Amino acid sequence: MQRTYVMLMTILGWFSVVAQLYLMVDNSVIALDETIIRFFTFFTILTNILVALYFTSLWIGIKQGGSKRFNSPGTFTAITTYITVVGITYQILLRHTWQPTGLQMIVDELLHTIIPLLVIIYWLMFPNKSQLKYKQIINWLIYPLVYLMVVLIRGEASGYYPYPFVDVAKLGFQKVISNSVLLVMFFHFISAFFVWMGNRLQKKG
């Protein structure tokens, strides 16, 4: 069952990312290089790529070198945290901002709803959680913090911000910083929840 689940997640992960790139390029009215750059400024895309890479590494059975670190319980819990934040943030802040149809609707649901739920289910069912520690959360926050910094720096240079809650041009720098602090706190809360839940599940197991 686990192998089938991993195979499904690998296929769904890469399909959703590649399909979203195709749709973005196909519907773009700006230069191709700028479209591709903007594609990779979305936290949703970067995190779904992380998910796809994780399950791909499991599927092909790489057990040596860097993959050991990549497939560790702490790493997957961090990835689960990131994709959970993607899902929750989209449902609360972004779903109402547009109404996709056709293939875009399918891909949108995969990226923001189905894959996050499937990742959480996999986390609950399969990985060993004995190594989860609250002190790991500091390291897990590096990815979203670096992402925020890069997006804000690039946004200042290009005028483009991938999400409305980090749009300095419309909200102002102070409001965006305030939003960013709240987001980091939310990441910390979700991370702590998974560590707590993982420890409880491990004790029961």
N, C-alpha and C positions, 0 to 999 in steps of 0.2 A: 504493500500500500504506500509506504513512504516513497519508494522509487517512482511510482506512478504520479504521486503528488508533486514530487520534485520536477519530473518531466513536464507536467502540466504548467507549473509555475514558470519554468524556463521558457516554454513556448508562448504563454500569455504575456510574460514580461517583455520579451523581445518584439513580439507582434505589436503590442500597444505602443512601445517607444518608436519603432520604425514607422508604424501607421501614422502616429502623430506628426513625425517629421515630414512624411509625404504630404499630409493634409496641410501642414503649415506652409510648406514650399509651394504647393499647388494653389493655395489661396492668397499667397503673398503678393503685395503690390510694391515691395521694396526689393533692393538688390539681393541676390542669392546669398552672398557671403554674410550680409547683415541678418538675413532671415535665419541662417544657421547659427550665428552667434546668439541671437535672441532665443532660439530654441534651447540652447544650453544654459541660458540664464534662469530658467524655471526650476525651482527647487523640486517640483513634482517630477520633472524629467530626470534630473540628476539622481533623485532618490529611487525612482523606478529602474534606472540603469543599475544602481547598486543592488537592488533586489534581483534583477535579471542576472547580474554577474555572480551573485551569491549562489543562486540556484543552478546556474550553469556549472559552477565549480563543483557542486555536489553531484550533478548529473554525470559529468565526465569522470568523476572519481579521482580528482587530483587530491592527494593526501600529503604531499611533500612541500618543503620550502614555505613560501609565503602563504600558501593556501591553508596551512594549519592555523595560522593566525586569523586569516579571513573567515574560516569556518568555526572559530571558537564561540562558545556560548555568549561571551560578552559582546563580541562583534555582531552576532546576529541579533542580540537584544537591542543593540544600538540601532541597527537597521530597522528593526521592528518599531522602535520608538519613532524614527524619522518618518516611516511610511504611515504610521498611525497619526502623527501630526498632520501629514499631507491630507489624509482622509477627513479628519475632524475639521481642520481649517477650511477645507473646500466646502464641506456641508454647511458650516456656520457662516462663513464670510463671502464665499465666492459663487456658490451654486445659483443664487438669484441674479447674478450679474449677466448671465447669457442663457440662451435656450438652444443648444446644439441639436442638430437633426442628422439622420442617416448614419453613415460611418462615423462621423465626428461624435455623435451621441454615444455610440458603442465604445469608442476609444476613450472618451471622457469618463464613462462609468468604470471602465477597466482601470484606468490610471488612478482615479480618485476614490473608488468605492470597492470594487470587486477585489483587486489585488491587495489593497490594505487589509480587507477582511480575511482573505486567504492567508496572508502572511501571519496575521495574529493567530489564526487557527493552527497553522503549522507550528508557530512558537509554543502554543499551548500543548500540542500533541507530541512533538518529537524531540527537540533538542534538550540535552542535559543542562540543567540550570544551577548546578552546584557551585559554580565559580562566580556567580554574580555578587558584586559588592557595590555598596553605595559610592565608594570612592572612585569607581570607574566612571561615574556620571560626568565628572569634570572633563575627562578625555572625550566622552561622547559629545560634549557641547562644542568641541572645536570645529566640527564640520558646519553646523548652522551658523556659528559666529563668523567663520571665514566666508561663508556664503553671503551673509549680510554685508560684510565689509566690501566684498568684490562687487556686489550688486549696487551698493551705494556709490562706490567710486566710479564704476562704469556709467551709472545713471547720471552722475554729475558731468561726465565727459560727453555722453551721447544724448542725454535728455530722455532716455528710455528706461522705464522701470517695469519689471514683469508683473508686479502685483500692486493694486491700488493702495494698500496699507504701508508701502514703502516708497510711495511716489512723492519725493521731496518737492517737486515742482508744484504739485497741487496742495499738499498738506503742510509743507514747511519742514525744516530740518528738526525742530524741536518735537513736533508731533510724531515724526517718523522714528526718532530716537526713542520716544515713549512707547510707540508700538513695538519697536524692536526689543526693548527691555521686557515687555509683556510676553512676546513670543519666546524669548530665551527662558523666561520663568516657566512658560507653558512646557517647553521642551524638558526642563528640569523636573517638573511635576510628573510628566508622563514617564520619563526615565525612572524616577523614584518608584512610581507605581509598578513598573515592570520588574524592577529589582525586588520589591516587596512581594509581588505576586509570585515571582520565580522562586524565591526562598520558601514561601509557603507551600508551593506545589512540590518542591524538592523534598521538604520534610514529610509531606503526605506520602510521596512515592517511596 
